[in-house]
Amino acid sequence: MEQVLTRLFELHDPLHLFLDNKNSPLAIHLQDVEWLAKLAFLADIFQHLNRLNASLHGSQTHIINLSDKVSGFTAKLELRQRRITAGVTEISRAQYLLALAED
């Protein structure tokens, strides 16, 4: 899922042109900065989830180690939520959107 969301975000300009040429009602979403920010956020979250999932597999894993990884991930999510609520954005793709909005 993460790769699909990332690719959709990366190709939003040409995809918008394509959908606009086909008179698709979906084209308006690919110009909406708020919608693109949500897409970027989802892509980032899925990237982190995929990394967590990959780290939970392997022959050298045990329950304490797995519990620590999940607890750490949960703590990072809570921190990110607090920072976003406070207006602090640190999402890499969101930086691109801020620059896009300024143009």
C-alpha positions in Angstrom: 0.0 0.0 0.0 2.8 2.4 0.9 4.4 2.1 -2.5 1.1 2.8 -4.2 0.5 5.9 -2.1 4.1 7.1 -2.6 3.9 6.6 -6.3 0.5 8.4 -6.5 2.0 11.3 -4.6 5.1 11.4 -6.9 3.0 11.3 -10.0 0.2 13.7 -9.0 1.0 16.3 -11.6 1.0 14.0 -14.7 -1.9 12.0 -13.3 -3.8 15.3 -12.8 -3.2 16.2 -16.5 -4.4 12.7 -17.6 -7.5 12.7 -15.5 -8.3 16.3 -16.5 -8.0 15.3 -20.2 -10.5 12.5 -19.5 -12.8 14.9 -17.7 -12.6 12.8 -14.5 -14.1 14.4 -11.3 -11.1 12.9 -9.5 -8.7 15.4 -11.1 -9.7 18.2 -8.7 -8.2 16.2 -5.8 -4.7 16.2 -7.4 -4.6 20.0 -7.2 -6.0 20.3 -3.7 -3.1 21.0 -1.4 -5.0 19.8 1.6 -5.9 16.5 0.0 -2.3 16.1 -1.2 -1.0 16.7 2.3 -3.3 14.0 3.6 -2.0 11.7 0.9 1.6 12.5 1.9 0.8 11.8 5.5 -0.8 8.4 4.7 2.2 7.5 2.5 4.6 8.4 5.4 2.6 6.5 8.0 2.4 3.4 5.8 6.1 3.6 5.2 6.7 3.5 8.9 4.2 0.7 9.4 6.0 -1.4 6.7 9.4 -0.8 8.4 7.9 -1.9 11.7 6.3 -5.0 10.2 9.6 -5.9 8.5 11.5 -5.5 11.8 9.1 -7.9 13.6 10.1 -10.8 11.4 13.2 -12.9 11.7 14.8 -15.8 13.5 16.4 -13.6 16.2 13.2 -12.1 17.5 11.6 -12.8 20.9 8.6 -11.4 22.7 10.4 -8.8 24.7 12.2 -7.4 21.7 8.9 -7.3 19.7 7.1 -5.6 22.5 9.8 -3.0 22.7 9.6 -2.3 19.0 5.8 -1.9 19.1 5.9 0.2 22.2 8.5 2.5 20.6 6.4 2.8 17.5 3.3 3.7 19.5 5.2 6.3 21.4 6.5 7.8 18.1 2.9 8.0 16.8 1.7 9.7 19.9 4.6 12.2 19.7 3.8 12.9 16.0 0.1 13.4 16.9 1.0 15.9 19.6 3.4 17.8 17.2 0.8 17.9 14.4 -1.9 19.1 16.9 0.5 21.8 18.0 1.1 22.8 14.4 4.6 21.4 14.0 4.9 19.5 10.7 7.9 17.3 10.2 6.6 15.1 7.4 9.1 15.0 4.6 6.5 15.1 1.8 4.6 17.9 3.6 7.7 20.1 3.1 7.3 19.7 -0.6 3.6 20.7 -0.3 4.5 23.8 1.7 6.9 24.9 -1.1 4.2 24.0 -3.7 1.6 26.2 -1.9 4.1 29.2 -1.8 4.5 29.1 -5.6 
